Amino acid sequence: MKLTKHFTFEELTDSASYPHLVPKNRELAKQFDKRLRYVAGTLEEIRAVLGCRVHVSSGYRYAELNKAVGGSVNSKHMLALCADIVPLDGITVEEAFKLLIANKDKLPSLRKCIIEGIKGKVWLHIQTKLEAKEPTDFLTTNDGINFEKVA
């Protein structure tokens, strides 16, 4: 089911690493339809700024899936407010992060953008706003515990 022009319910509720948990994840995600649409809208803004496609590696995660992937016990993924993404079409994660910072005025629904480098993998963790007045923060982390604010 399409949530926006380029993003679907299925990709925001999938798990390549734990496919056996996907059916329950999708069933529980239905209660967060509105928030998943917000996240998809934020991803559309990001896609427009980057000028390329983005791959969603993780979106909504119910508690069991979140624990299986090693997510934080306070993860906003469990509230359907986040997605982990990597840009496609030849843009690196680091380049994408810098582009998003430079164009933050074009990202009105972005609450947080964290460049996460953990266990040799690098991705962008995106969190959407629930209220327009919330600030937009850009951070980095190498362990998922300690964060440094960039902008």
Buried (B, 14 or more C-beta within 10 A) or exposed (E): EEBBEBBBBBBBBBBEEBEEBBEEBBEBBEEBEEBBBBBBBBBBBBBEBBEBEBEBBBBBBBEEBBBBBEBEEEBBBBBBBBBBBBBEEEBEBEEBBBBBBEBBEEBEBBBBBBBBBEEEEBBBBBBBBEEEEBEBBBBBBBEBEEBEEBE
